[in-house]
Amino acid sequence: MKHLSFAGLGAFAFGVGGAIALIATVPFIDQIPGIANVWQSGSAIAQNVKNQGQIQLRLEAEKQVVAQDQQGKQSQKWEPLKGQVMVRPGDVLRYTLIGENKSDRLVKNLTLNQPIPKGMVYVLKSTNVANNAKVIYSIDGGRSFVENPTVKVTLPDGKVETKPAPAIAYTHIRLQIPSLAAKAIVKATYQTQVR
């Protein structure tokens, strides 16, 4: 049975008012067979070069737990990933990315990038975000982003068709937030499934 080990927040890339910064820690997920998973939550604080504002980033994760009662009715809930957590292929995780403007100034043109962790597949259409944010995706390792990624598929007759990219192709999620008021919070959630 395949197990995954969580080790930190991964990498956040964000830009504020034209400045780009990258906060990186150890890889978010490594494959380590036979070892219980460890989730270490944390936070990152970053400030743009122009001192327009300070954004504190936090990533939280929850595991979907499906239970069945004595009558056979299923229910689902989300359990926070804290301490030692076991995840298996097929498990669904929900991530919550929280960005808080800690400054007394409006922050404009905030961009938050979040990689899809190695060993995980993005759950299509699972991203939810407020604050008039636009969500775009990458299927090429974060080099380019579009709202609806597509791939070219060669059919048996040799014709090439453009189709929506499969979930397994998604590599990054990017949130583009036009503005974030002083002391305000932007929150986004998305789901992935363990391969």
ZIGI-V493260 format. One record per helix or strand. SS is the DSSP state (H for helix, E for strand). FROM is the first residue (numbers start at 0). TO is the last residue. If there is no record, write none. Layout:
((SS FROM TO) (SS FROM TO))
//
This chain:
((E 3 5) (E 10 15) (E 18 23) (E 28 30) (E 36 38) (E 41 46) (E 53 67) (E 73 79) (E 82 84) (E 91 100) (E 106 114) (E 119 121) (E 127 128) (E 133 137) (E 145 145) (E 149 153) (E 159 163) (H 166 168) (E 171 179) (E 184 193))
//
